[in-house]
Structures are given as C-alpha cells and as structure tokens.
C-alpha cells in the first residue's frame, strides 16, 4: 500500500532537503519512492510543496486531495492551506511558527488567528510544536526542517539510528552534528 507525505512550507526553509532526506531513508528501507517538487517560488518566500510517495510500487509522484497520510508543515498557514489533501485519518505535523505571506506584509490581509485550534476542531490530528526554538537550541534556525523530520520519525517503524544515518549521508559533514541534535530534539529524545 502506498503512503503519501506532503511537505509544505515557505521558500528557503529547507523543505527540499527534508524531502531528499525522507526519500533517501525510504529507498534504503527497500521502498519504491517518488519525490516531486510541485510548485513554489522558493527564493521569494512563496509556498513550496513537495510530495513523497512510497510503497511496494509507486507509479505517480502526485498526491491528490484526500490522499495524504501526513502533511509536514513548516508554518501554520501552510498547514491550513493544504488541509484538504489530508486523508480522513491522516495527521498534520507542524511547526507553530507564523511566517507572514505577502498579503499580510503589504497590509492587504491579516494573519488568521488560532489556526491550529481551528484545524483541530475539524477532527484532524495535529502534532504542533515550536520547531524554531528547538532548531535554535540545536545551533541554527535553519534546522527547523530536521526538527520536523525528527517529529515525523515518531510515526514510523524505522529506528532513529537509520534516520540519523540518512541525515549524515544527506547533509554536509560540517552540519552533521547540529542536524543530529535537531533531529533528536524533534523526536523528543534530547
């Protein structure tokens, strides 16, 4: 059976590294994996979406509405924006950080209040945590992506050591220790 993970965020947050890491890990576990960056103005702070699909045999990299087992979100508004892609029993793993989109920056709109609570009132399982603080504690605000991967790892029957091996293989050596810390913080084991 194919599993579907959507990684949603704002350009420059490291969602592509997160999907590369996930793809690398799942391939090493023997799954057929399709990873696809869908759209986004990554350099401009626009919305970025990556699909990771894995299973015995995966034919398409695309996830349709109502098919995502997990939505991993770097920011609250992005979690809300893609909620219709989640399966009935799916889960959102999100950073509690708020990043103002352009309409909010220009004053044309205001950032919606209480987004996580609103999503939960729809009966959706939400695992929300302050990944930015944990990333900074690990040594860099840029490690939010790895904190999120640490959190996501709790929902998989893949040992933490294998996730950590994938991190070592996917990030530059000089950032390996920092990212290992970020992963453990996300997992709640540091």
N, C-alpha and C positions, 0 to 999 in steps of 0.2 A: 504494500500500500504506500502510495506517495505521500510524503509530508511536505507542507508548504510553509515557508517562513518569509515574511516581508520585513525588510529593514528600511525604515523611513526616517528621514532627518532633513537637516538643512545643510546645504553645501559647505564643505570644509570641515565637517565633524568627524570624518573617518568612517563613513558607512561603507565605502568600497573596501577598506581594509577589513572591516568586520565581516563582510560577505566573502572576501577572499579567504579569511581565516576559517570561517564556517565550511566553505567548500572544500578546503584543504583537509580539514578534520574529517568530514563526512566521506571524502574519497578514500582516506586512509583507513576508514572503517568498512570499506568494501561496498559502499552505496554507489549507484549511478547518480550523478549530481549535475544539475543545470543551474548556472548562476547567470543572471541577466540584470544589467543596469537598465532601468526602464526610461526614466527621463529626469530632467532637472538641470538647473543652471548651477552646477556645483561650485563654480568660482564666485558666484554672485549672491550666495546666501539663499538661493531658491530651494524649493522642495526637491529632494533626491529620494528615489525609490529603487531598491534592489530586491530582486526575487531570488530566493534559494529554494530549489525543489530537489528532494532526494527520495530514493526508494530503490526497489529492485531494478526497475526500468522506467526512466523518465523520458517522455517524448517531447515535451514542450517546456520552455523556461518560464512561461507566463502563468500568473496566478489571477484567476477571475474573482469577482465579488462573491463572498460567501465561501471561499476555499482556503483561506489562510488558517493554519493551525496556531501560528504565532505571528504577532506584529511586534517587532522590536523597534521602539521609537526613541529617538534621541531628544525629543522635545514634546511637551504636552499637546500642542495644537496639531502636530503631525499625527499623533496617535488618534486624535478625534477625526482628523481629515480622512483617514483610511479605515475607520472602524467597520464600514460596510463590507470590507474584504474578509473580515474575520468569520470563521465557522461558528455555528451555534455554541459549541463547547470549546471554542478557541480561547486564547489568552493573550493579553497585551502585557508586554514587559516594557516599562517606560521610565525614562529619566524624568524627574519632576521639574527640570529646568524649563524656563519660558524664554523663547527667542522671538523677539518681535518681527513679524513679517513686514514687508514693505508698506502695506496699507496702514499699519499701526505706526511705523516710523514716520510716515508722511502726515499722520494725523487724520487720515480718511476713515479710520476704524479704531476700535479699542480692542485690546486682547481679551478674549472671553474669560470670564471668571469661573472658578470651580469646575474645570474641565474633567479632571479625574473622577470627581464625585458624580458628575453628570453621566459619564461613561458607565460607571458602576451601577447607577440607577437603571440602566438598560439591561441589567443582569449579566454584564460582561465581567469576567475575571480579570482584574488589573493588578499587576505587581509593579508598584511605583516606588522608586527610591531616588534619593538625591545622588545621582551618579557623578555629578560635577564635583561635589565636596570630596567624594571618595577618590576620584581621579587626582585631585589636587593633593590629597593626603598621600597618594602613591608617588607623587612627584611631578605631575603635569596635568593641566586641564585638558590637554589633548587626548588623554587616556580614557575619556568617557566611553568610547566605543568598546574598549576591552573590559571596563567595569560592566557594561551591558552584556557582553559575551559571558562574563562570569555569572551574572544573574541568570541568563538564559540556560547556562550549563546545568543548573539545578533541575531542569525539567527533562534532562536526557539521561539515558542509562549508559553514558560514556564517562569513564573515570576522569577525574580532574587532571591526572597526570597526562592523559592523552591530549586534552585541551591545551595544557601547558607546553607540551611538545610542539603542537601546531603553532602556538604563539612564537616559540623560539625559532621555528622554521619560516615564519611569515614576517617577522619584524626585524629591522636592522639590529645587529648584536648589541650596539651601544644602548638600545632602548629595551632590551630583553628583560632586564631585572625590574625596571619600572613597570612594564606591562604585566609581568608575572604578579607583582604586588597588586596592581589594579584588578586583575582577574580574581585574585583571592578576596579582595575587598568586596567585589561584586557578588561573589559566591557566599559571602558572609563567613569566611574562614580565616580572616586575618585579624 
